[in-house]
Amino acid sequence: MSERSAIEIYNDIAKVTDGRRFTQAYFALSEEEKAAFAKNYFADLTKAVVYELETQGFCPLMDELIELGKDVPVIVYAVFLELSAYYQTNAAGDIRNTEYVPYLPKRFFWEDRNLFTGIVRGKETALPVAKNIRKWGRSAHLSAVKAQKEADPSQKAEEIIESASNGAQTIIAEAKKQADVIISEARASAEEELEKARTEAGVLIARAEEEARARADACAETVARKLVKKHIAAEQAAFRTECNEEIEALNIKYRNSVASAEINHDEMCEKTNEYQRTFVNSIDGMVAELSAMKAGFYEHLHKWQVDLYPKDVRPIAERFLELYKLIKVDGIINEQILFCEVGESEKIPLESAENALPVSSAEKTIQGLNKLNKNLNTFLHRYEASLSSLGLYAYYPKAGEIFDDIWHICDENDDCEGKPVAACVAPGIAKKAFDAEEDDVIIPAIVTVAE
């Protein structure tokens, strides 16, 4: 895996997205070298995005493109389509022997420069695909984290939720088990009482029969039967009442046990849901805070990088330009005026000749001015050489160069975009950049453009 991040790889061609020229080195490549460059860029950016999403859970490049709604080059959009297919099929494509860039709706050869100079609209086309990629990448990251939950303390909340759920299920099962035991005991007790009642009824019947026999001589057969019937009916009624009361008590006890189990189940479900809501809200809050901190950090860092050097070296650069204008521009004007005056003095009428300078005196003056001009030019060149110790240098646009609004300024015409430079009025000052492809412009050069 390359040590470069996805956003560093993307910045290799970032200047394409704002309509400016691509690096001259790319256009100097042969067709085969351009194809190899495009394939390497496609593969490196794809691997970097997958690596950051699945190991960190986020990708700064994807977040920046989605949050700012940026347009992207065609090859970056092709990377998005490759990642979309990868997360849906879980298989990476093989581009080694392909002639065309995969998944694009329009056919592009790998050596086609429009892969880098062509733009795909972000909000309408690229961003919906990028959002799905970020969602799938985060899901893959969460799956990987879940696989290591025994070594990761952050999984304790999930274990608590799972334990609470298992506890609730255990309580419900135990309640059902106790209820079954109570029902079985009730049935056994009812059968025992019924058998006991039958035994006692048999004893009473036998006793009644004996009593009937004892009184058989004195009472009529019908009286004996009535007596037996009376005792049996009374005992049966008492037994039935007692059994009904015991069964009702057992039913009440059973219903209370089931109701208690349901209450415990509802309480455990409520607690579990509460833990889950708290856990999810905490994670969402942390993600939102981290996103805000990241955006603020990127903004502060970018502003610091842009503002640091111009504030330190701009006054020195301005003094160089003032000296340049004094020597080069104002000197030319003064020279024209001087020679005009000298030419006119030669044409002074004879009657005013006594007020004119002698020719020899004018020549000495011109020689002195030329010597002064030479010394000032020497000082100017030494001043320009001294700028290099601060990392600065003066640049002089050449006639025929295409006007660039970063490197050039034109005071005569507001519409200079795309026109060739006619002449350099005053040079520009730039600072050498050691960590970027292009240098930083401190003061743009003043030029005129051809109509």
C-alpha positions as CSV (number, residue, x, y, z in Angstrom):
1,M,0.0,0.0,0.0
2,S,1.3,3.4,-1.0
3,E,2.2,5.8,1.9
4,R,0.5,8.7,0.0
5,S,-3.1,9.5,1.0
6,A,-6.0,9.8,-1.4
7,I,-6.1,13.6,-1.2
8,E,-2.4,13.8,-2.0
9,I,-2.8,11.6,-5.1
10,Y,-5.9,13.7,-6.1
11,N,-3.9,16.9,-5.8
12,D,-1.5,15.7,-8.5
13,I,-4.1,16.9,-11.0
14,A,-6.1,19.2,-8.8
15,K,-5.4,22.2,-11.0
16,V,-7.4,20.7,-13.8
17,T,-10.6,21.1,-11.8
18,D,-10.4,24.9,-11.8
19,G,-9.8,25.2,-15.6
20,R,-6.1,25.9,-15.6
21,R,-3.3,24.1,-17.5
22,F,-2.1,20.6,-16.7
23,T,1.5,19.9,-16.0
24,Q,3.7,20.2,-19.1
25,A,5.4,17.0,-18.2
26,Y,2.2,15.0,-18.9
27,F,1.8,16.5,-22.4
28,A,5.4,15.7,-23.2
29,L,4.7,12.0,-22.6
30,S,4.2,9.5,-25.5
31,E,0.9,7.8,-26.0
32,E,2.1,4.6,-24.2
33,E,3.5,6.6,-21.3
34,K,0.3,8.6,-21.0
35,A,-1.7,5.3,-20.8
36,A,0.7,3.9,-18.1
37,F,0.4,7.1,-16.1
38,A,-3.4,7.0,-16.2
39,K,-3.6,3.4,-15.2
40,N,-1.2,3.9,-12.3
41,Y,-3.1,7.0,-11.1
42,F,-6.4,5.1,-11.4
43,A,-5.1,2.1,-9.4
44,D,-3.3,4.2,-6.7
45,L,-6.4,6.5,-6.1
46,T,-8.7,3.4,-5.9
47,K,-6.5,1.6,-3.4
48,A,-6.0,4.7,-1.2
49,V,-9.7,5.4,-0.9
50,V,-10.5,1.8,0.0
51,Y,-7.6,1.7,2.5
52,E,-8.7,4.9,4.3
53,L,-12.4,4.0,4.4
54,E,-11.9,0.4,5.7
55,T,-9.1,1.1,8.2
56,Q,-10.1,4.6,9.5
57,G,-13.8,4.7,8.8
58,F,-13.5,7.9,6.8
59,C,-11.6,9.4,3.8
60,P,-10.7,13.1,3.9
61,L,-10.8,13.3,0.0
62,M,-14.4,11.8,-0.2
63,D,-15.6,14.0,2.7
64,E,-14.2,17.2,1.0
65,L,-15.7,16.4,-2.4
66,I,-19.1,15.6,-0.9
67,E,-19.2,18.5,1.6
68,L,-18.1,21.1,-0.9
69,G,-19.9,19.7,-3.9
70,K,-16.8,19.9,-6.1
71,D,-16.7,18.9,-9.8
72,V,-14.1,16.1,-10.5
73,P,-12.0,15.1,-13.5
74,V,-13.3,12.2,-15.7
75,I,-10.7,9.7,-14.4
76,V,-11.7,10.5,-10.7
77,Y,-15.3,9.8,-11.7
78,A,-14.1,6.5,-13.2
79,V,-12.5,5.6,-9.9
80,F,-15.9,6.3,-8.2
81,L,-17.6,3.9,-10.6
82,E,-14.8,1.3,-10.0
83,L,-15.3,1.6,-6.2
84,S,-19.1,1.3,-6.5
85,A,-18.7,-1.9,-8.5
86,Y,-16.1,-3.2,-5.9
87,Y,-18.4,-2.7,-2.9
88,Q,-21.4,-4.2,-4.7
89,T,-19.6,-7.3,-6.1
90,N,-16.6,-7.5,-3.6
91,A,-14.2,-8.0,-6.5
92,A,-11.7,-5.5,-7.9
93,G,-11.4,-5.0,-11.7
94,D,-8.3,-5.9,-13.7
95,I,-7.2,-3.0,-15.9
96,R,-3.7,-4.3,-16.9
97,N,-4.7,-5.5,-20.4
98,T,-7.7,-3.2,-21.1
99,E,-7.7,-0.5,-23.8
100,Y,-10.5,1.5,-22.4
101,V,-11.3,3.0,-19.0
102,P,-14.0,0.7,-17.3
103,Y,-17.5,1.7,-16.3
104,L,-17.6,5.1,-18.0
105,P,-20.8,5.7,-20.1
106,K,-18.6,7.1,-22.9
107,R,-15.6,5.2,-24.2
108,F,-12.2,6.7,-23.2
109,F,-8.8,5.3,-24.2
110,W,-6.2,5.3,-21.3
111,E,-4.0,7.7,-23.3
112,D,-6.9,10.2,-23.8
113,R,-5.9,13.6,-22.2
114,N,-9.5,14.3,-21.6
115,L,-9.4,11.9,-18.7
116,F,-7.6,14.7,-16.8
117,T,-8.8,17.8,-18.5
118,G,-12.5,16.8,-18.8
119,I,-14.8,17.7,-15.9
120,V,-17.8,15.7,-14.5
121,R,-20.4,17.7,-12.6
122,G,-20.3,16.9,-8.9
123,K,-23.8,17.5,-7.6
124,E,-25.7,16.0,-10.5
125,T,-23.4,13.0,-11.4
126,A,-20.4,12.3,-9.2
127,L,-21.6,13.1,-5.6
128,P,-24.5,10.5,-5.5
129,V,-22.0,7.8,-6.3
130,A,-19.4,9.2,-3.8
131,K,-22.0,9.2,-1.0
132,N,-22.8,5.5,-1.6
133,I,-19.1,4.6,-1.6
134,R,-18.6,6.4,1.7
135,K,-21.6,4.6,3.2
136,W,-20.4,1.2,2.0
137,G,-16.8,1.9,3.1
138,R,-18.0,2.8,6.6
139,S,-20.1,-0.4,6.8
140,A,-17.0,-2.4,5.8
141,H,-15.0,-0.6,8.6
142,L,-17.7,-1.4,11.2
143,S,-17.7,-5.0,10.2
144,A,-13.9,-5.2,10.7
145,V,-14.2,-3.5,14.0
146,K,-17.0,-5.8,15.1
147,A,-14.7,-8.8,14.3
148,Q,-12.2,-7.5,16.9
149,K,-14.7,-6.6,19.6
150,E,-13.0,-8.8,22.2
151,A,-9.8,-6.7,22.0
152,D,-11.7,-3.4,21.6
153,P,-13.2,-1.8,24.7
154,S,-15.6,0.2,22.6
155,Q,-17.7,-3.0,22.1
156,K,-18.8,-3.1,25.8
157,A,-22.0,-1.3,25.1
158,E,-23.0,-3.9,22.5
159,E,-22.1,-6.7,24.9
160,I,-24.3,-5.0,27.6
161,I,-27.2,-4.8,25.2
162,E,-26.7,-8.4,24.2
163,S,-26.4,-9.5,27.8
164,A,-29.6,-7.5,28.8
165,S,-31.5,-9.1,25.9
166,N,-30.3,-12.6,26.9
167,G,-31.2,-11.9,30.5
168,A,-34.7,-10.9,29.5
169,Q,-35.1,-14.1,27.5
170,T,-33.8,-16.1,30.5
171,I,-36.3,-14.5,32.9
172,I,-39.2,-15.1,30.5
173,A,-38.1,-18.8,30.1
174,E,-37.8,-19.2,33.9
175,A,-41.2,-17.6,34.4
176,K,-42.7,-20.0,31.9
177,K,-41.0,-22.9,33.6
178,Q,-42.2,-21.9,37.1
179,A,-45.7,-21.5,35.7
180,D,-45.6,-25.0,34.2
181,V,-44.5,-26.3,37.6
182,I,-47.3,-24.5,39.4
183,I,-49.9,-25.8,37.0
184,S,-48.5,-29.4,37.4
185,E,-48.5,-29.0,41.2
186,A,-52.1,-27.7,41.0
187,R,-53.2,-30.5,38.9
188,A,-51.5,-33.1,41.2
189,S,-53.0,-31.4,44.3
190,A,-56.4,-31.4,42.7
191,E,-56.2,-35.0,41.8
192,E,-55.0,-35.8,45.3
193,E,-57.8,-33.9,46.9
194,L,-60.3,-35.6,44.6
195,E,-59.0,-39.0,45.5
196,K,-59.1,-38.1,49.2
197,A,-62.7,-36.9,48.8
198,R,-63.6,-40.1,47.1
199,T,-62.0,-42.1,50.0
200,E,-63.8,-40.0,52.6
201,A,-67.1,-40.3,50.6
202,G,-66.7,-44.1,50.6
203,V,-66.1,-44.1,54.4
204,L,-69.2,-42.0,54.9
205,I,-71.2,-44.2,52.6
206,A,-70.1,-47.2,54.4
207,R,-70.9,-45.6,57.7
208,A,-74.3,-44.5,56.4
209,E,-75.0,-48.0,55.2
210,E,-74.1,-49.5,58.6
211,E,-76.3,-47.0,60.3
212,A,-79.1,-47.8,57.9
213,R,-78.7,-51.4,58.6
214,A,-78.7,-50.8,62.3
215,R,-82.0,-49.0,61.9
216,A,-83.3,-51.3,59.3
217,D,-85.6,-53.0,61.7
218,A,-87.0,-49.8,63.0
219,C,-87.1,-47.7,59.9
220,A,-88.6,-48.4,56.5
221,E,-86.4,-49.0,53.6
222,T,-87.2,-45.6,52.1
223,V,-86.0,-43.8,55.3
224,A,-82.6,-45.5,55.0
225,R,-82.2,-44.5,51.4
226,K,-83.1,-40.9,52.2
227,L,-80.5,-40.8,55.0
228,V,-77.8,-42.2,52.8
229,K,-78.7,-39.8,50.0
230,K,-78.6,-36.8,52.4
231,H,-75.1,-37.6,53.6
232,I,-73.7,-38.2,50.2
233,A,-75.2,-35.0,48.7
234,A,-73.8,-32.9,51.6
235,E,-70.3,-34.3,51.4
236,Q,-70.3,-34.0,47.6
237,A,-71.4,-30.3,47.8
238,A,-68.7,-29.5,50.4
239,F,-66.0,-31.3,48.4
240,R,-67.0,-29.5,45.2
241,T,-66.9,-26.1,47.0
242,E,-63.5,-26.8,48.4
243,C,-62.1,-28.0,45.1
244,N,-63.4,-24.9,43.3
245,E,-61.8,-22.6,45.9
246,E,-58.4,-24.3,45.6
247,I,-58.5,-24.3,41.8
248,E,-59.4,-20.6,41.8
249,A,-56.6,-19.8,44.2
250,L,-54.2,-21.7,41.9
251,N,-55.5,-19.8,38.9
252,I,-55.0,-16.5,40.6
253,K,-51.4,-17.5,41.6
254,Y,-50.7,-18.6,38.0
255,R,-52.0,-15.4,36.5
256,N,-50.0,-13.3,38.9
257,S,-46.8,-15.1,38.0
258,V,-47.5,-14.7,34.2
259,A,-48.2,-11.0,34.7
260,S,-45.0,-10.5,36.7
261,A,-43.0,-12.2,34.0
262,E,-44.6,-9.9,31.3
263,I,-43.8,-6.8,33.5
264,N,-40.2,-7.9,33.8
265,H,-40.0,-8.6,30.0
266,D,-41.4,-5.1,29.2
267,E,-39.0,-3.4,31.7
268,M,-36.0,-5.2,30.2
269,C,-37.1,-4.3,26.6
270,E,-37.5,-0.7,27.7
271,K,-34.1,-0.6,29.3
272,T,-32.5,-2.3,26.3
273,N,-34.0,0.2,23.9
274,E,-32.9,3.1,26.2
275,Y,-29.3,1.8,26.3
276,Q,-29.4,1.5,22.5
277,R,-30.7,5.0,22.0
278,T,-28.1,6.4,24.3
279,F,-25.3,4.5,22.6
280,V,-26.4,5.5,19.1
281,N,-26.8,9.2,20.1
282,S,-23.4,9.3,21.7
283,I,-21.8,7.9,18.5
284,D,-23.7,10.3,16.3
285,G,-22.6,13.2,18.5
286,M,-19.0,12.2,18.4
287,V,-19.1,11.8,14.6
288,A,-20.6,15.3,14.2
289,E,-18.0,16.9,16.6
290,L,-15.1,15.2,14.8
291,S,-16.5,16.3,11.4
292,A,-16.7,19.9,12.6
293,M,-13.2,19.8,14.1
294,K,-11.8,18.3,10.9
295,A,-13.5,21.0,8.7
296,G,-12.3,23.8,11.0
297,F,-8.7,22.3,11.0
298,Y,-8.6,22.1,7.2
299,E,-9.9,25.6,6.8
300,H,-7.4,27.1,9.4
301,L,-4.5,25.1,7.9
302,H,-5.3,26.3,4.3
303,K,-5.6,29.9,5.4
304,W,-2.3,29.7,7.3
305,Q,-0.5,28.2,4.3
306,V,-1.9,30.9,1.9
307,D,-1.2,33.9,4.2
308,L,2.2,32.9,5.7
309,Y,4.8,33.8,3.0
310,P,3.2,36.8,1.2
311,K,3.0,38.7,4.5
312,D,6.7,38.1,5.2
313,V,8.3,38.9,1.8
314,R,5.8,41.1,0.0
315,P,7.4,44.4,1.2
316,I,10.8,43.4,-0.1
317,A,9.3,42.4,-3.4
318,E,7.5,45.8,-3.7
319,R,10.7,47.7,-3.0
320,F,12.4,45.7,-5.9
321,L,9.6,46.7,-8.3
322,E,9.8,50.3,-7.2
323,L,13.5,50.3,-7.9
324,Y,12.9,48.5,-11.3
325,K,10.3,51.1,-12.3
326,L,12.6,53.9,-11.2
327,I,15.6,52.6,-13.2
328,K,13.9,51.0,-16.2
329,V,10.6,52.8,-16.8
330,D,11.3,56.3,-15.4
331,G,14.8,56.2,-16.7
332,I,13.6,55.7,-20.2
333,I,11.1,58.6,-19.9
334,N,13.9,60.9,-18.5
335,E,16.2,59.8,-21.3
336,Q,13.6,60.7,-23.9
337,I,13.0,64.1,-22.3
338,L,16.8,64.7,-22.0
339,F,17.5,63.9,-25.7
340,C,14.5,66.0,-26.8
341,E,15.8,68.9,-24.8
342,V,19.3,68.5,-26.3
343,G,17.9,68.3,-29.8
344,E,15.9,71.4,-29.3
345,S,18.9,73.3,-27.9
346,E,20.7,72.6,-31.1
347,K,18.0,74.3,-33.0
348,I,18.0,77.5,-30.8
349,P,18.2,80.7,-32.9
350,L,21.4,82.5,-33.1
351,E,20.1,85.5,-31.1
352,S,19.5,83.1,-28.1
353,A,22.7,81.1,-28.4
354,E,24.3,82.8,-25.4
355,N,21.7,81.1,-23.2
356,A,22.2,77.5,-24.5
357,L,24.7,74.9,-23.1
358,P,27.8,74.2,-25.1
359,V,27.8,70.9,-27.0
360,S,30.7,69.6,-25.0
361,S,28.9,70.2,-21.7
362,A,25.8,68.3,-22.9
363,E,27.9,65.4,-23.9
364,K,29.6,65.3,-20.4
365,T,26.2,65.4,-18.8
366,I,24.9,62.5,-20.9
367,Q,28.1,60.5,-20.2
368,G,27.6,61.1,-16.5
369,L,23.9,60.0,-16.7
370,N,24.9,56.9,-18.6
371,K,27.4,56.0,-15.9
372,L,24.8,56.6,-13.2
373,N,22.3,54.5,-15.1
374,K,24.9,51.7,-15.5
375,N,25.7,51.7,-11.7
376,L,22.0,51.7,-10.9
377,N,21.4,48.7,-13.2
378,T,24.3,46.9,-11.6
379,F,22.7,47.6,-8.2
380,L,19.3,46.4,-9.5
381,H,20.8,43.1,-10.7
382,R,22.5,42.5,-7.3
383,Y,19.2,43.3,-5.6
384,E,17.5,40.7,-7.8
385,A,20.2,38.2,-7.0
386,S,19.8,38.9,-3.3
387,L,16.1,37.9,-3.5
388,S,17.1,34.3,-4.1
389,S,18.4,34.1,-0.5
390,L,14.8,34.6,0.6
391,G,13.5,32.0,-1.9
392,L,12.2,34.8,-4.2
393,Y,12.9,35.4,-7.9
394,A,11.8,37.9,-10.5
395,Y,10.2,36.6,-13.7
396,Y,9.8,38.4,-17.0
397,P,6.9,37.2,-19.2
398,K,8.0,36.9,-22.9
399,A,6.0,38.1,-25.9
400,G,3.8,35.3,-27.2
401,E,3.0,33.7,-23.8
402,I,-0.7,33.1,-23.1
403,F,-2.1,35.5,-20.5
404,D,-2.6,33.8,-17.1
405,D,-4.6,35.8,-14.5
406,I,-2.4,34.3,-11.6
407,W,1.0,35.3,-13.1
408,H,0.0,38.4,-15.1
409,I,-1.9,41.7,-14.7
410,C,-3.1,43.9,-17.6
411,D,-4.1,47.5,-16.8
412,E,-5.1,48.4,-20.3
413,N,-7.7,45.7,-21.0
414,D,-10.1,43.9,-18.7
415,D,-10.7,41.0,-21.1
416,C,-7.2,39.4,-21.5
417,E,-8.0,35.7,-20.9
418,G,-6.5,33.5,-23.6
419,K,-4.7,36.4,-25.4
420,P,-0.9,36.4,-26.0
421,V,1.4,38.7,-24.1
422,A,2.7,41.6,-26.2
423,A,5.2,43.1,-23.8
424,C,6.4,43.1,-20.2
425,V,5.9,46.4,-18.5
426,A,7.1,45.3,-15.0
427,P,8.3,41.9,-13.9
428,G,6.5,39.8,-11.3
429,I,7.9,38.3,-8.0
430,A,7.4,34.7,-7.1
431,K,8.5,32.4,-4.3
432,K,10.0,29.0,-4.9
433,A,7.7,26.2,-3.6
434,F,9.5,23.1,-2.5
435,D,6.4,21.0,-1.6
436,A,4.3,21.8,-4.6
437,E,4.5,21.6,-8.4
438,E,4.0,25.3,-9.0
439,D,5.6,28.3,-7.2
440,D,3.7,30.9,-5.2
441,V,3.1,34.2,-6.9
442,I,3.7,37.2,-4.6
443,I,3.2,40.0,-7.0
444,P,2.0,39.3,-10.6
445,A,3.8,40.8,-13.6
446,I,2.3,43.8,-15.4
447,V,2.0,43.1,-19.2
448,T,0.3,44.3,-22.3
449,V,-1.6,41.9,-24.5
450,A,-2.0,41.8,-28.3
451,E,-5.4,42.8,-29.6
